[in-house]
Amino acid sequence: MSSARPVTDSTFAAEVLASSKPILVDFWAEWCGPCRAVGPILDQILAEHGDKIDVVKLNVDENPQTAMAYQITSIPAMKVFQNGEVVKTVIGAKPKPALEADLADFIG
């Protein structure tokens, strides 16, 4: 089980947009192999850098409103939100060093 907590269409605004701490939202689905591959990497990043960035997961099949609102057309897609705004987008599964490099502004 992932250590990243799930968010839904109904909790997204309160848990993500209202947060002042940077939050990486992992847009994923059960059937997506690359999504399952990136999940444990995001759990490691959360464990190592949880004081600087939070990580949540949004299942695009179960929460289509939020996925549509942020124009998620391919998964895995990760968006970093800060003060209610998207400040970084990462598309596709990547190894941990590449994800850490993408997130250096937030975890460095």
N, C-alpha and C positions, 0 to 999 in steps of 0.2 A: 504494500500500500504506500502510496506517495505521501511524503511529508508536506507537500504543497497542498493547501486547503482549496476545496472547490468553491467557485463562485457561480452564480446563476444570473439569468436575466433580471430577477427581482432583487438580488443582493449586490449587483455589480456597482451601481452608483454609490452605495454606502461604503462598500468595502474597498473599491478601487479609486473611484473618482474623488472621494472625499478625503483620501489619505494624503498626508504631506510627505510621507516616506515613499521613495521610488518603489513601484510594484511592477514586477514582470508578470504579465498575463500570458500563460501558455494556452493557446487555442488549439484544441486537440479533439480526437474522436477515438472510440474504442477500436474501430476497425483499421486504424492507421498505424502501420508497422513503424515508420519513422517516428511517429509521435511516442510510441512505446519505448523506442530506443533513446529518445532525448529526455524522457521523464526522469530516469535515475540520475542523469547528469544535472538536471535542474535541482533535484533533491540535494545533490552534493554541493552545488553552488549555494543553495539556501542554508545548508548546515554550516558552510564555511564563511558565508558573508551575510547571514540573516540579520546582523546588526545594521547593515547598510541598505539592503534591498530585500523586499518580500517577494515571494513567488506564490502565485495562485494559478489554478487550472480552470478553464472554461470549456466544457464539452459542447462543441458546435452543433451536434445533433440534438441535444437536449435544450439548447439555449440559442435558437436561431436569430432572435431579435438583436442580441448584442453582436453576434458574428456578422450579421448584415450591416449593422450600424458602423462597424469598423472595417467593412469591405474585405472580410476574410474569404479569399477565393481558393487558397491552397493551405494545407496544413502539413506539418506543424508550422504555426506562425506564432511568434512571440513579440509582444509589444510591451515596452516599458512606459508606464504612466507616471507622471510626476505632477502634482497639483492639478489633477484632472485632465492633463493633456498628454497625448502620445509624444514622447521625446526620442524614442528609438524603436525601430522595427527590424526583426530578424526573421527571415523566411527559411524554412528547411532545417533538417536535422544536421547538427554539426558536432564534432568532437569537443570535449570539454575545453581544451586550450583555445579553440576558435571562439567558443561562446564567451569565455572569460575575456578574450580580447574585445569582442563586441560590447561587453558590459563594463569595460575598464573605467569608463567615466563614472560609473555608479559604485563599483566595488574596489577600485584602485586605491 
